[in-house]
Amino acid sequence: MTSALSHLTLSLLAVASMALSAEAQTLYGIGAAGGSGGPVVVELTGGSGGPCGYPNGPFGQHPSFPVGPGACPGPTPFSGPPGIEGDVAVNRFADTIWAAGANQIGEYSVDGVQLSGFMNPLGGAITGLGMNSTAGRLWVCSANQYAAVLPSCGAGTLSSGPFVSPYPAPMTDIAWDPHAGGRLWACFDDGTVGVFTPGAGALLCSIDVTSLGLSASLTGLDMDTRSPGVGATNKSLFVTDSVLVAHVDAIISCSSGAAALAPADFAFPNPVFSVASGALSGLAFAAHGVTYGAGSGPEIDLVGMAIPGTSPQLELLGAAPGMAALFVDVAAQCPPLKLKGENLFVLPTVLIGPMLHTGSLSIAAPLPTTVPIGLEIHMQWITIDGMTGLLEATPALTLTTVRP
């Protein structure tokens, strides 16, 4: 297994020199009420319609889960749109989800296990969360103020602020921009999205996104950290009015003064798409792998997020015991080729294996710090049944390296 890990590390460095393209990721949202009557966190993909039907969706590979108080505080039921309270944020280093109702905030694993939580540190109802994953600080906003919190179970510690909102309309979400300068973005309840320096009294740029088809009642936003950005601003962001999500080009929008959609790409063939889970009270960006195409039984999964300097786990699940090989490339084969009747979405430009297995495999997929942001990698397991000799294939999985 050690040689396989070393080979995979070298493979990722090799494919890094082949191509750069911003592709795979998922989004998280929170709904005010699920079947249990309490808030529910859901992982979403972009609208399908791209090559090979990418992405498999409309939901991510992690199941929806209810959130609420446990050993620590957690979200209690809230009204949902047109109300503006509630939100989600993602700690991309830790691969955890923060969720808020009006007065309590909880941290959860991707499987819904509560890890931490604290009470509302602001005077008004919580309307937004934004995670600075590198520093471990959670930005929290209400309609008219915001602050940074160092989370702990029970009561978080204010580390910056509270500050008065830089814009008169109610603030409905906040997001940390990890690009140079560490600025904040926010959306407001009049259709405006803007960027500002923490503690500053005015927006540096404001964008009216209603021209993109969204209503003025915005409920969530987060940064698309697949791209390295330009100047002190990340290149694009996602924003929702609870029923539609738009992928907005922040650079063009701010420089031209008019809202502009980000170009369609493999991950988001539809830069504006409908929310499949019901009305969202918040939005957050994750760097999970996304599958596409149809396999013949076994499954592929990525545990963790695609951040340089980390080592997510690549899994093979549900295969017949036998041999398996991992095909790795920087592009998808669309339409797929055929290999003994199986859909082949990824050419073996780099081949890992073959490896013996008893039905499942889990190997580390180290992402060296030298791997650039925005690197697209496609992977697919091909297996041989040890009893029958029959070939099987998983769906393909694509990931893109991101800023935390």
C-alpha positions in Angstrom: 0.0 0.0 0.0 2.9 2.4 0.7 4.1 2.1 -2.9 0.5 2.9 -4.1 0.4 6.0 -1.9 3.8 7.2 -3.1 2.6 6.5 -6.7 -0.6 8.5 -6.1 1.3 11.4 -4.7 3.7 11.5 -7.7 0.6 11.1 -9.9 -1.0 14.2 -8.5 2.1 16.2 -9.0 2.4 14.9 -12.6 -1.2 15.7 -13.5 -0.7 19.2 -11.9 1.6 20.0 -14.8 -1.0 19.0 -17.4 -4.0 21.3 -17.0 -5.7 23.8 -14.7 -9.5 24.1 -14.8 -12.0 25.0 -12.1 -14.5 22.2 -11.8 -15.8 20.0 -9.0 -17.3 21.0 -5.7 -20.6 20.9 -3.8 -22.7 23.5 -1.9 -24.4 23.1 1.5 -27.6 24.7 2.5 -30.0 24.6 5.4 -33.8 24.3 5.4 -35.9 25.6 8.2 -37.9 22.4 8.7 -37.5 18.8 7.7 -39.5 15.7 8.4 -38.7 16.0 12.1 -39.9 19.6 12.2 -36.4 21.0 12.9 -33.7 22.5 10.6 -32.0 20.1 8.1 -28.6 20.5 6.4 -28.4 19.3 2.8 -25.5 18.9 0.3 -26.2 20.0 -3.2 -24.5 19.8 -6.6 -25.1 22.2 -9.5 -27.8 21.6 -12.1 -27.0 18.6 -14.4 -26.6 19.1 -18.1 -22.9 19.1 -18.7 -20.7 16.5 -20.4 -21.6 12.9 -19.4 -24.6 14.3 -17.6 -22.3 15.9 -15.0 -22.9 16.2 -12.1 -24.7 13.2 -10.6 -27.1 15.0 -8.4 -29.0 17.1 -7.5 -27.7 16.1 -4.1 -24.1 15.4 -3.0 -22.8 12.0 -1.8 -23.4 12.9 1.9 -26.9 12.5 3.1 -29.0 15.3 4.5 -29.2 15.4 8.3 -31.2 17.2 11.0 -29.5 19.6 13.3 -30.3 20.7 16.8 -28.9 21.1 20.3 -27.0 18.2 21.9 -24.2 18.2 24.4 -23.6 21.7 23.1 -26.0 24.4 21.8 -27.4 23.9 18.3 -30.0 25.3 15.9 -33.6 25.2 17.1 -36.5 25.6 14.7 -36.8 28.9 12.9 -39.3 30.3 10.4 -37.3 30.1 7.1 -37.9 32.3 4.0 -39.2 35.0 3.8 -37.6 35.2 7.2 -33.8 35.9 7.1 -32.5 33.9 10.1 -30.5 30.7 9.8 -27.4 29.8 7.8 -24.6 27.2 7.2 -20.8 27.5 6.8 -18.1 24.9 6.0 -14.8 24.5 7.8 -12.9 23.1 4.7 -9.8 22.1 6.7 -11.8 20.1 9.3 -14.5 18.9 6.8 -17.2 20.0 9.2 -20.5 21.9 8.8 -21.6 24.8 11.0 -25.3 25.4 11.2 -27.3 28.2 12.8 -30.9 28.9 13.7 -31.9 32.3 15.2 -30.1 32.0 18.5 -27.8 28.9 18.6 -25.0 27.6 16.4 -23.8 24.0 16.1 -20.9 22.2 14.4 -21.5 18.8 12.8 -19.6 16.1 11.0 -20.7 15.5 7.4 -22.7 12.5 8.8 -24.6 14.8 11.2 -22.8 14.1 14.5 -22.6 17.2 16.7 -19.1 18.2 17.6 -19.5 21.7 19.1 -21.8 24.6 19.4 -22.4 27.9 21.2 -25.0 30.6 21.9 -25.7 33.6 19.7 -22.9 36.2 20.5 -24.8 39.1 18.8 -27.8 41.1 19.9 -30.2 40.1 17.1 -31.2 36.9 15.4 -28.4 35.1 13.5 -28.8 35.6 9.7 -25.4 34.4 8.4 -22.2 32.4 9.0 -18.8 32.6 7.2 -15.8 30.4 8.1 -12.2 31.4 8.0 -10.9 27.8 8.0 -7.3 28.7 8.2 -7.7 30.7 11.4 -10.5 28.6 12.8 -12.7 31.7 13.2 -16.4 31.8 12.5 -17.9 35.1 11.3 -21.4 35.6 12.5 -23.9 38.2 11.4 -27.3 39.5 12.3 -29.3 42.0 10.3 -27.3 45.0 11.3 -24.0 43.8 12.8 -21.3 41.1 12.5 -18.4 39.7 14.5 -15.7 36.9 14.4 -15.9 34.2 17.0 -13.4 31.6 18.2 -15.9 28.7 18.7 -16.0 26.4 21.8 -18.8 24.2 23.3 -21.2 26.4 25.2 -20.0 29.9 24.5 -17.8 31.2 21.7 -15.2 34.0 22.4 -15.5 37.2 20.3 -12.1 37.7 18.6 -13.1 40.7 16.4 -16.0 43.1 16.6 -18.9 43.3 16.8 -19.1 45.8 14.0 -22.0 47.7 12.5 -23.0 46.5 9.0 -21.5 48.6 6.2 -24.9 48.7 4.3 -28.4 49.9 5.3 -30.5 46.9 4.1 -30.6 43.9 6.5 -27.6 41.7 6.1 -28.7 38.1 5.4 -25.3 36.2 5.1 -21.6 36.8 5.4 -18.6 35.0 3.8 -14.9 35.1 4.3 -12.8 35.7 1.2 -9.5 33.7 1.7 -7.7 35.6 -1.1 -5.1 38.3 -0.3 -6.5 40.9 2.1 -8.9 38.7 4.0 -12.0 40.6 3.0 -15.6 39.8 3.8 -18.6 39.5 1.4 -22.2 39.8 2.4 -25.6 39.7 0.8 -28.5 41.9 1.8 -32.3 41.8 1.8 -32.6 44.2 -1.2 -30.8 42.1 -3.9 -27.3 43.5 -3.2 -24.1 41.6 -2.7 -21.0 43.5 -1.6 -17.4 43.2 -0.4 -15.8 45.1 2.5 -12.8 45.1 4.9 -13.7 43.9 8.4 -14.5 46.9 10.6 -14.9 49.3 7.6 -17.9 51.5 7.3 -18.7 51.1 3.6 -18.8 48.6 0.8 -15.8 48.5 -1.6 -18.0 47.1 -4.4 -21.8 46.5 -4.6 -23.5 44.2 -7.1 -27.3 44.1 -7.8 -27.8 40.5 -8.6 -31.6 40.8 -9.3 -30.7 41.3 -13.0 -29.5 37.7 -13.0 -33.0 36.4 -12.2 -32.8 36.3 -8.4 -35.3 38.0 -6.2 -34.3 40.8 -3.9 -34.8 38.5 -0.9 -31.3 37.0 -0.8 -30.7 34.4 1.9 -27.1 33.1 1.4 -23.8 33.4 -0.3 -20.3 31.9 -0.2 -17.0 32.2 -2.1 -16.0 29.9 -4.9 -12.4 29.2 -3.8 -11.4 27.0 -6.8 -9.9 30.0 -8.5 -6.8 31.9 -7.3 -8.6 35.3 -7.6 -7.4 38.6 -8.9 -6.0 41.4 -6.8 -7.6 41.2 -3.3 -10.8 39.5 -4.4 -11.8 35.9 -5.2 -12.9 35.4 -8.7 -16.4 34.2 -8.2 -19.1 33.5 -5.6 -22.4 31.7 -5.2 -25.6 33.5 -4.1 -29.1 32.3 -3.5 -32.6 33.8 -3.0 -33.7 30.5 -1.4 -35.0 29.0 -4.6 -32.3 29.8 -7.2 -28.5 29.7 -7.0 -26.4 32.0 -9.2 -22.7 31.6 -9.9 -21.5 35.2 -10.1 -18.2 36.5 -11.6 -17.1 38.9 -8.9 -14.2 40.5 -10.8 -16.2 41.4 -13.9 -19.2 42.5 -11.8 -17.2 44.8 -9.6 -15.2 46.3 -12.4 -18.1 46.9 -14.8 -20.7 47.9 -12.2 -23.2 45.3 -13.6 -23.8 41.8 -12.3 -22.3 39.1 -14.6 -22.5 35.4 -14.4 -19.4 33.2 -14.2 -18.7 31.3 -17.4 -20.4 27.8 -17.6 -17.9 25.1 -16.8 -17.9 21.3 -16.2 -19.1 21.7 -12.6 -21.7 24.3 -13.3 -23.1 23.9 -16.9 -26.0 26.1 -15.7 -24.7 29.2 -13.9 -28.2 29.8 -12.5 -30.0 26.7 -11.3 -33.0 25.7 -9.1 -32.6 24.4 -5.6 -33.8 20.8 -5.4 -34.2 20.6 -1.6 -36.8 23.3 -1.0 -36.2 26.8 0.2 -32.7 27.5 1.5 -32.0 29.8 4.5 -28.2 29.8 3.8 -25.4 28.7 1.5 -21.9 27.4 1.9 -19.2 26.1 -0.5 -17.4 22.7 0.0 -14.6 21.0 -1.8 -16.0 17.4 -1.8 -15.5 15.2 -4.9 -18.5 14.9 -7.2 -19.4 11.8 -9.2 -20.7 11.7 -12.8 -21.8 9.0 -15.2 -23.2 5.5 -14.6 -21.1 2.6 -13.2 -22.1 -1.0 -13.0 -22.4 -1.6 -9.3 -19.3 -0.5 -7.2 -19.0 3.1 -6.0 -16.3 5.7 -5.6 -16.1 8.3 -2.9 -13.7 10.9 -1.6 -13.6 11.4 2.2 -12.3 14.9 3.0 -11.8 18.0 0.9 -9.4 18.7 -1.9 -7.0 21.2 -0.2 -3.3 21.2 -0.9 -1.3 20.0 2.1 -4.0 17.6 3.2 -4.6 13.9 2.6 -8.3 13.0 1.8 -9.2 9.3 1.5 -10.2 7.8 -1.8 -12.6 4.8 -1.4 -13.9 1.9 -3.4 -17.2 0.5 -2.1 -19.5 -2.4 -2.9 -17.2 -4.3 -5.3 -16.9 -8.0 -5.7 -13.7 -9.2 -4.1 -10.8 -9.3 -6.5 -8.5 -6.8 -8.1 -8.9 -3.0 -8.6 -7.0 -0.3 -10.4 -7.5 3.4 -10.2 -7.5 5.4 -13.5 -6.4 9.0 -13.1 -6.5 11.9 -15.7 -7.1 15.6 -16.0 -10.1 15.3 -18.3 -13.3 13.3 -18.8 -14.1 11.1 -21.7 -17.5 12.3 -22.8 -19.1 10.4 -24.3 -17.5 7.5 -22.5 -15.4 4.9 -24.2 -16.2 1.3 -23.7 -14.0 -1.3 -22.0 -15.5 -4.8 -22.2 -19.0 -3.2 -22.1 -18.2 -0.9 -19.1 -18.4 2.9 -19.3 -14.8 4.3 -19.3 -15.0 8.0 -18.3 -11.3 8.4 -17.3 -8.3 7.3 -19.4 -5.4 5.6 -17.4 -3.0 8.5 -18.1 -1.8 7.5 -14.6 -2.6 4.0 -13.4 -2.6 3.1 -9.7 -2.6 -0.6 -9.0 -3.8 -3.2 -9.6 -4.5 -3.9 -5.9 -6.1 -6.9 -4.2 -9.2 -6.1 -2.2 -12.1 -7.9 -0.4 -14.9 -5.7 -1.7 -13.7 -2.3 -0.6 -10.5 -0.2 -0.5 -9.5 3.1 1.2 -6.3 4.8 0.2 -4.9 8.2 1.1 -4.8 10.7 -1.7 -2.1 13.1 -0.6 -2.3 16.6 -2.1 1.2 18.1 -1.7 1.4 21.8 -0.9 2.9 22.3 -4.3 -0.3 21.3 -6.1 -1.8 24.5 -7.5 -5.2 25.9 -6.7 -7.8 25.0 -9.4 -6.3 21.7 -10.4 -9.0 19.4 -11.8 -8.4 15.6 -11.4 -10.7 12.8 -12.6 -10.6 9.3 -11.2 -12.4 6.0 -11.8 -12.0 2.5 -10.3 -12.0 -0.5 -12.6 -12.4 -3.8 -10.8 -12.1 -7.5 -11.8 -14.3 -10.0 -9.9 -11.9 -12.6 -8.4 -14.4 -15.4 -8.9 -15.9 -14.7 -12.4 -13.2 -12.6 -14.0 -15.9 -10.1 -15.0 -15.0 -6.4 -15.2 -16.9 -3.7 -13.3 -16.5 0.1 -13.2 -17.6 2.8 -10.7 -18.9 6.1 -11.8 -16.2 8.7 -12.3 -15.3 11.2 -9.6 -13.8 14.6 -10.1 -12.2 17.0 -7.6 -10.7 20.4 -7.8 -8.1 21.8 -5.4 -9.3 24.8 -3.5 -8.2 27.5 -1.0 -9.4 26.6 2.5 
